[in-house]
Amino acid sequence: MPKRRFDGCGGGRTAKPPRRHLYLVLDDWSIGYSIRKIDLSSDFDSEDSDQLIAAHGPISSNGKRRLPSAVFRFQAQRGLPMYFAAAFDSKIMAMHPVTPGINGMLPWVPESLVPVFDVRMRSVIFGPRQIPDLDDPIYIPVGGRLFALSTGSFQLLYPPPGDDESGSEEEEGWVWSWRQLPEPPFKRKYVTSYTIHPDGRTIFISIKKRRSATTFTFDTAESAMTDDCTWKQHGNWVLPFSGRAYFDSVLDAWVGLSRDPGTVGQLCSCDVVSTSDVDASDDRQCPTVKLCKELFVENPVMRCVGATLLYMGNRSKFCLVECTCIKEDSVDEIKDGSVGGVNEDSVHDMNDDSVGKLNENYEMNDDSGTNDSKLEEQHVSPHSGYFLRLKTFFLMYDKNGDLKTGKHIQVRCYDVPKTVSESIQKHPVAFWM
């Protein structure tokens, strides 16, 4: 099959970076998912502000806290957060397995295509499906491309044809499809964390199986995938993170959620490791780790159900998307108003009830001002106890070199729609783009 020429950069034009937003994906629709757009730009009016904006206080009983209305809805099997991917700078891909139609309905997803929603163009195209469907995949965007890892499978997808920002050209006969790469020398279920080296091309993946621990690397540069397309064992140690970690140039470190059971709910950072070849028998230890002292669920009546960390760009800016719940033994106290909860003032009501119909399976907000009551989501009462907390903050080192959050912190809190599945609560799906 003809290959696509790819130089890993844009078309040479310098343009002002587009304004980014948080996109939240929930399976609060009876037959699929909704994507909601949240503007966090007002959360950091001043980086040097000494004000700590926290979401504590009595919980209101009026139940008016609401997420913004969906900008896009599509049908797919609910409860499968692992099949979403952020790709090609502004696109959200939903690569859910094919499921048969029920009760005379059409199949929830096409057999050979997957929906690709462009958040800036507010348009939908259909991309190539992976065949067969992957089992619990990990999607890793690197250098304007998308890599997919699963047990016995490692694949690459280039940007869609006609994507002017991709810096790539289609050769004659080129077809937009997944390209097979060398299988990983490990099973997906043993992966504990992964990240991208600051060189912008090398993937680091850590696995832990019983007492053994190993970190592998894969060079995604086009030249490397042509000349030396192999996985390399980088040492008998693992990254200290749970899931994805991000490189921050100001901290000169990788940052992510700690995987240590004793530090759940805390961030940590570790030194960046060189990509130079290492003897596979190297028994070096994990690079130096620094633990952020602040806990993100400070309220004693709240419990973290699941969390996703997003990197918002330079200046060490992050957003923690948390699903929290009120502990069962604290519900009665909160109803009585004797325990602090979430401040109603911290909720930004950005409701726009205009929902336009795209087709039977995919729907978009067309700003028409109309409202389809059948698609309007139901929201849980505050006393049911489930909330989404969006916590935006800066990270820095203190005078002792320890990792800490900055003084300017913003917390927004929303009710979790009652139809959201437990899987989405445990693994919130959110993208910054």
C-alpha positions as CSV (number, residue, x, y, z in Angstrom):
1,M,0.0,0.0,0.0
2,P,1.4,3.5,-0.9
3,K,2.7,5.3,2.1
4,R,1.9,8.8,3.2
5,R,4.8,11.3,3.3
6,F,4.8,13.0,6.7
7,D,7.2,15.6,8.0
8,G,5.7,15.9,11.5
9,C,5.2,19.6,11.3
10,G,2.7,22.1,9.9
11,G,2.6,23.7,6.6
12,G,5.1,26.3,7.4
13,R,2.6,29.0,8.3
14,T,2.8,30.8,11.6
15,A,-0.7,31.6,13.0
16,K,-2.0,32.5,16.4
17,P,-2.8,29.4,18.4
18,P,-6.6,28.8,18.5
19,R,-8.4,29.2,21.8
20,R,-8.7,25.9,23.5
21,H,-11.5,24.5,25.6
22,L,-12.2,21.4,27.7
23,Y,-14.4,18.8,26.0
24,L,-16.1,16.4,28.4
25,V,-17.5,13.1,27.1
26,L,-20.4,11.4,29.1
27,D,-22.6,8.4,28.4
28,D,-25.6,10.2,29.7
29,W,-27.7,9.4,26.6
30,S,-29.7,6.2,26.7
31,I,-28.1,5.0,23.4
32,G,-24.8,6.7,23.4
33,Y,-22.6,9.6,24.4
34,S,-22.6,13.4,24.5
35,I,-19.7,15.8,24.1
36,R,-19.9,19.1,26.1
37,K,-17.7,22.1,25.7
38,I,-16.5,24.0,28.7
39,D,-14.7,27.4,28.6
40,L,-11.9,27.5,31.3
41,S,-10.3,30.7,30.0
42,S,-11.7,32.8,32.9
43,D,-10.1,30.6,35.4
44,F,-6.7,32.3,35.1
45,D,-7.1,36.0,34.8
46,S,-3.8,36.5,36.6
47,E,-1.1,34.0,37.1
48,D,0.3,36.0,40.0
49,S,-2.9,36.2,41.9
50,D,-2.7,35.4,45.7
51,Q,-6.4,34.5,45.8
52,L,-7.3,30.9,46.4
53,I,-10.7,30.2,44.8
54,A,-12.0,27.0,46.4
55,A,-15.3,25.2,46.0
56,H,-16.3,24.6,49.7
57,G,-19.3,25.6,51.6
58,P,-22.9,24.3,52.1
59,I,-24.5,22.4,49.3
60,S,-27.5,24.1,47.9
61,S,-30.8,22.2,47.9
62,N,-32.2,23.7,44.7
63,G,-30.4,21.3,42.3
64,K,-29.8,24.0,39.6
65,R,-26.1,23.1,38.9
66,R,-26.0,21.9,35.4
67,L,-23.4,21.0,32.8
68,P,-23.6,22.9,29.4
69,S,-25.7,21.2,26.8
70,A,-24.2,18.8,24.4
71,V,-22.6,20.1,21.2
72,F,-22.6,16.6,19.7
73,R,-24.2,13.3,20.4
74,F,-23.6,9.9,18.8
75,Q,-24.7,6.3,19.2
76,A,-22.3,3.8,20.6
77,Q,-22.1,1.1,23.3
78,R,-22.1,2.9,26.7
79,G,-19.6,2.3,29.5
80,L,-16.5,2.1,27.3
81,P,-14.3,5.1,28.0
82,M,-11.1,3.5,26.6
83,Y,-12.3,3.8,23.0
84,F,-12.1,7.6,22.8
85,A,-9.0,9.4,21.5
86,A,-7.9,13.0,21.0
87,A,-6.1,13.2,17.6
88,F,-4.8,15.5,15.0
89,D,-5.0,18.6,17.3
90,S,-8.7,19.2,17.1
91,K,-10.5,15.9,16.6
92,I,-12.2,13.5,19.0
93,M,-12.4,9.9,17.6
94,A,-14.9,7.3,19.0
95,M,-13.6,3.8,18.0
96,H,-16.1,1.7,19.8
97,P,-16.6,-2.0,18.8
98,V,-19.3,-2.9,16.3
99,T,-22.5,-3.9,18.1
100,P,-25.6,-5.3,16.4
101,G,-28.8,-3.4,16.2
102,I,-31.6,-4.1,18.7
103,N,-35.4,-3.8,18.5
104,G,-35.3,-3.2,14.8
105,M,-32.8,-0.3,15.1
106,L,-29.8,0.2,12.9
107,P,-26.4,-0.9,14.3
108,W,-25.0,1.6,16.8
109,V,-21.8,2.1,14.9
110,P,-20.9,1.4,11.3
111,E,-19.0,-1.8,10.5
112,S,-16.1,-0.2,8.7
113,L,-16.0,3.5,9.9
114,V,-15.8,5.5,13.1
115,P,-17.1,9.0,13.8
116,V,-14.5,11.8,14.0
117,F,-15.7,15.1,15.5
118,D,-13.7,18.2,14.8
119,V,-14.2,20.6,17.7
120,R,-13.1,23.7,15.8
121,M,-14.8,23.1,12.5
122,R,-17.9,21.7,14.3
123,S,-18.1,19.0,11.7
124,V,-18.1,15.3,11.5
125,I,-16.3,13.0,9.2
126,F,-15.9,9.2,9.3
127,G,-12.5,7.6,9.8
128,P,-11.2,4.0,9.3
129,R,-12.0,1.4,11.8
130,Q,-9.5,-1.0,13.3
131,I,-10.2,-4.5,12.2
132,P,-10.6,-6.5,14.3
133,D,-11.7,-4.2,17.1
134,L,-9.0,-3.8,19.8
135,D,-9.4,-5.0,23.3
136,D,-8.9,-2.2,25.9
137,P,-6.7,-0.1,23.7
138,I,-4.4,2.8,24.6
139,Y,-4.4,5.7,22.2
140,I,-1.3,7.8,22.1
141,P,-1.1,11.0,20.0
142,V,2.5,11.7,18.9
143,G,3.7,14.3,16.4
144,G,0.4,14.9,14.6
145,R,-0.3,11.1,14.3
146,L,-2.2,8.6,16.4
147,F,-0.8,5.4,17.7
148,A,-3.0,2.6,19.1
149,L,-1.7,-0.1,21.4
150,S,-3.3,-3.3,22.6
151,T,-2.3,-6.9,23.3
152,G,-0.7,-8.3,20.1
153,S,-1.3,-5.0,18.2
154,F,0.4,-1.7,17.6
155,Q,-1.0,0.5,14.9
156,L,-0.5,4.0,13.4
157,L,-3.0,6.4,11.8
158,Y,-2.0,9.5,9.9
159,P,-4.1,12.6,9.8
160,P,-7.1,12.5,7.5
161,P,-6.7,13.5,3.8
162,G,-7.1,17.2,3.2
163,D,-5.9,18.2,6.7
164,D,-4.0,21.3,5.8
165,E,-2.2,21.4,9.2
166,S,-0.8,17.9,9.0
167,G,2.3,18.8,7.0
168,S,1.8,15.6,5.0
169,E,1.2,14.7,1.4
170,E,-0.8,11.8,-0.1
171,E,1.0,9.7,-2.7
172,E,-1.0,8.4,-5.6
173,G,-3.2,5.5,-4.3
174,W,-2.9,6.5,-0.7
175,V,-5.8,5.4,1.5
176,W,-6.6,6.7,4.9
177,S,-6.2,3.5,7.0
178,W,-4.4,2.1,10.0
179,R,-0.9,0.8,9.5
180,Q,0.4,-2.2,11.4
181,L,3.6,-1.7,13.4
182,P,5.7,-4.3,15.3
183,E,3.7,-6.0,18.1
184,P,4.6,-4.8,21.6
185,P,6.6,-7.4,23.6
186,F,4.1,-7.2,26.5
187,K,0.4,-7.5,27.2
188,R,-1.8,-4.5,27.4
189,K,-3.1,-5.5,30.9
190,Y,0.3,-5.1,32.4
191,V,0.8,-1.4,31.3
192,T,0.8,0.9,34.2
193,S,1.8,4.2,32.6
194,Y,3.1,5.9,29.5
195,T,4.4,9.2,28.3
196,I,6.2,11.0,25.4
197,H,9.8,12.1,25.7
198,P,10.5,15.8,25.2
199,D,12.1,15.0,21.9
200,G,8.5,14.7,20.6
201,R,9.0,11.3,19.0
202,T,9.8,8.6,21.6
203,I,7.1,6.7,23.5
204,F,7.9,5.4,27.0
205,I,5.7,2.6,28.3
206,S,6.0,1.0,31.7
207,I,4.7,-2.4,32.6
208,K,4.5,-4.3,35.8
209,K,3.9,-8.1,36.1
210,R,4.0,-9.5,39.5
211,R,7.4,-8.6,40.8
212,S,9.0,-7.7,37.5
213,A,9.0,-4.2,36.2
214,T,10.2,-2.9,32.8
215,T,10.0,0.2,30.8
216,F,10.1,0.0,27.0
217,T,10.5,2.7,24.3
218,F,9.5,3.1,20.7
219,D,10.9,5.7,18.4
220,T,8.0,7.1,16.2
221,A,10.2,9.2,13.9
222,E,9.4,8.3,10.3
223,S,13.0,7.5,9.6
224,A,13.2,5.2,12.6
225,M,10.1,3.4,11.7
226,T,11.5,2.7,8.3
227,D,15.1,1.7,9.3
228,D,14.8,0.4,12.8
229,C,11.2,-0.2,13.7
230,T,11.5,-2.1,17.0
231,W,10.6,-1.9,20.6
232,K,13.5,-1.4,23.0
233,Q,13.8,-2.4,26.7
234,H,15.0,0.7,28.5
235,G,15.5,-0.6,32.0
236,N,14.1,-2.7,34.8
237,W,12.0,0.1,36.4
238,V,8.6,1.7,35.9
239,L,7.4,5.3,35.7
240,P,5.7,6.3,39.0
241,F,2.4,7.4,37.3
242,S,-1.0,5.9,36.8
243,G,-1.9,6.2,33.1
244,R,-0.7,9.0,31.0
245,A,2.0,11.5,32.1
246,Y,3.0,14.8,30.4
247,F,6.3,16.6,29.9
248,D,6.4,20.2,31.2
249,S,9.3,22.3,30.0
250,V,9.2,24.7,33.0
251,L,9.4,21.9,35.5
252,D,11.7,20.0,33.2
253,A,10.0,16.8,34.3
254,W,7.2,14.4,33.5
255,V,4.0,15.0,35.6
256,G,1.1,12.7,36.3
257,L,-1.2,11.1,38.9
258,S,0.7,8.9,41.3
259,R,0.2,5.1,41.0
260,D,1.4,4.4,44.6
261,P,-1.6,3.1,46.6
262,G,-0.4,5.2,49.5
263,T,-0.6,8.4,47.6
264,V,-3.9,8.1,45.7
265,G,-5.2,11.5,44.8
266,Q,-1.8,13.2,44.6
267,L,0.3,14.4,41.7
268,C,3.9,13.5,41.2
269,S,6.8,14.3,38.9
270,C,9.9,12.5,37.9
271,D,13.1,13.4,36.0
272,V,13.2,12.8,32.3
273,V,15.2,9.8,31.2
274,S,17.6,9.9,28.2
275,T,16.5,8.1,25.1
276,S,20.0,6.7,24.5
277,D,20.2,2.9,24.2
278,V,20.5,1.0,27.5
279,D,21.5,-2.5,28.2
280,A,18.3,-4.6,28.6
281,S,19.7,-6.1,31.8
282,D,20.2,-2.6,33.3
283,D,18.8,-2.7,36.9
284,R,18.8,1.1,37.5
285,Q,16.0,2.4,39.6
286,C,13.1,4.7,38.6
287,P,14.2,8.3,38.0
288,T,14.0,10.7,41.0
289,V,10.3,11.2,42.0
290,K,8.8,14.3,43.7
291,L,5.4,14.0,45.3
292,C,3.0,17.0,45.4
293,K,1.9,17.3,49.0
294,E,-1.6,18.7,48.3
295,L,-4.5,16.3,48.3
296,F,-7.1,17.1,45.6
297,V,-10.1,15.8,47.6
298,E,-9.6,17.9,50.8
299,N,-13.2,17.7,52.1
300,P,-13.5,14.8,54.6
301,V,-17.0,13.9,53.5
302,M,-16.0,13.5,49.8
303,R,-14.4,10.5,48.1
304,C,-12.7,10.4,44.7
305,V,-14.3,7.9,42.4
306,G,-12.0,8.5,39.4
307,A,-9.8,11.2,37.9
308,T,-8.2,12.3,34.6
309,L,-5.3,14.8,34.4
310,L,-5.1,17.2,31.5
311,Y,-2.1,19.3,30.5
312,M,-3.2,22.8,29.4
313,G,0.1,23.9,27.9
314,N,3.1,25.9,28.9
315,R,3.6,27.6,32.3
316,S,2.9,24.3,34.1
317,K,-0.9,24.7,33.8
318,F,-3.0,21.6,34.4
319,C,-6.7,20.6,34.9
320,L,-7.8,17.7,37.1
321,V,-11.1,16.3,36.1
322,E,-12.5,14.4,39.1
323,C,-15.6,12.4,39.7
324,T,-16.3,12.6,43.4
325,C,-19.1,11.4,45.6
326,I,-20.4,12.0,49.1
327,K,-19.5,9.2,51.5
328,E,-22.6,7.3,52.5
329,D,-22.2,7.9,56.2
330,S,-22.0,11.7,55.5
331,V,-25.2,12.2,53.4
332,D,-27.5,12.8,56.4
333,E,-25.1,15.3,57.8
334,I,-25.0,17.2,54.5
335,K,-28.8,17.2,54.3
336,D,-28.9,18.8,57.7
337,G,-26.4,21.4,56.6
338,S,-23.9,20.4,59.3
339,V,-21.1,19.6,56.8
340,G,-19.5,21.8,54.2
341,G,-19.8,20.6,50.6
342,V,-19.7,22.4,47.3
343,N,-20.3,26.1,46.8
344,E,-23.1,26.9,44.4
345,D,-21.3,30.1,43.3
346,S,-18.5,28.0,41.9
347,V,-20.8,26.5,39.3
348,H,-20.8,28.2,36.0
349,D,-24.1,27.8,34.3
350,M,-23.3,27.8,30.6
351,N,-26.5,26.1,29.5
352,D,-27.5,26.4,25.8
353,D,-30.5,24.3,25.1
354,S,-30.2,24.4,21.4
355,V,-29.8,20.9,20.0
356,G,-30.0,20.3,16.3
357,K,-30.4,17.0,14.6
358,L,-27.7,15.9,12.2
359,N,-29.0,12.4,11.5
360,E,-30.4,9.4,13.4
361,N,-27.1,8.4,14.9
362,Y,-25.2,11.7,15.2
363,E,-26.5,15.0,16.5
364,M,-24.9,18.5,16.8
365,N,-25.9,21.8,18.3
366,D,-26.8,24.1,15.5
367,D,-27.5,27.2,17.6
368,S,-31.0,27.2,16.3
369,G,-32.5,27.9,19.7
370,T,-34.7,24.8,19.5
371,N,-34.9,22.2,22.2
372,D,-35.6,18.4,21.9
373,S,-37.0,17.4,25.2
374,K,-36.5,13.8,24.5
375,L,-32.7,14.3,24.4
376,E,-32.5,16.6,27.4
377,E,-30.4,14.8,30.1
378,Q,-31.7,14.2,33.6
379,H,-29.5,15.5,36.4
380,V,-29.1,14.0,39.8
381,S,-30.1,15.7,43.0
382,P,-27.2,17.2,45.0
383,H,-28.1,14.9,47.8
384,S,-27.4,11.9,45.5
385,G,-23.8,12.8,46.0
386,Y,-22.0,12.5,42.7
387,F,-20.1,15.5,41.3
388,L,-17.7,16.4,38.5
389,R,-14.9,18.7,39.8
390,L,-12.8,20.6,37.3
391,K,-9.7,21.9,39.2
392,T,-7.4,24.1,37.2
393,F,-4.0,25.1,38.7
394,F,-0.3,25.7,38.2
395,L,2.5,23.4,39.4
396,M,5.8,24.7,40.6
397,Y,8.8,23.9,42.9
398,D,9.0,25.5,46.3
399,K,12.3,26.9,47.8
400,N,13.2,23.3,48.9
401,G,12.7,21.9,45.4
402,D,9.5,20.1,46.4
403,L,6.5,20.0,44.0
404,K,3.5,22.2,44.9
405,T,0.5,23.8,43.4
406,G,0.4,27.6,42.9
407,K,-1.8,29.9,44.9
408,H,-4.2,30.5,42.1
409,I,-6.6,27.6,42.0
410,Q,-10.0,27.4,40.4
411,V,-12.6,24.7,41.1
412,R,-15.8,24.2,39.2
413,C,-18.3,21.6,40.3
414,Y,-21.2,20.1,38.4
415,D,-23.8,17.5,39.2
416,V,-23.2,14.1,37.4
417,P,-26.2,13.2,35.2
418,K,-27.8,10.1,36.9
419,T,-27.5,8.0,33.7
420,V,-23.7,8.2,33.5
421,S,-22.2,4.7,33.8
422,E,-19.8,3.6,36.6
423,S,-17.0,3.1,34.0
424,I,-17.2,6.8,33.0
425,Q,-17.3,7.9,36.6
426,K,-14.1,5.8,37.3
427,H,-12.4,6.9,34.1
428,P,-13.6,10.5,33.2
429,V,-13.1,11.2,29.5
430,A,-12.0,14.8,28.9
431,F,-9.8,16.5,26.3
432,W,-8.1,19.9,26.2
433,M,-8.1,21.1,22.6
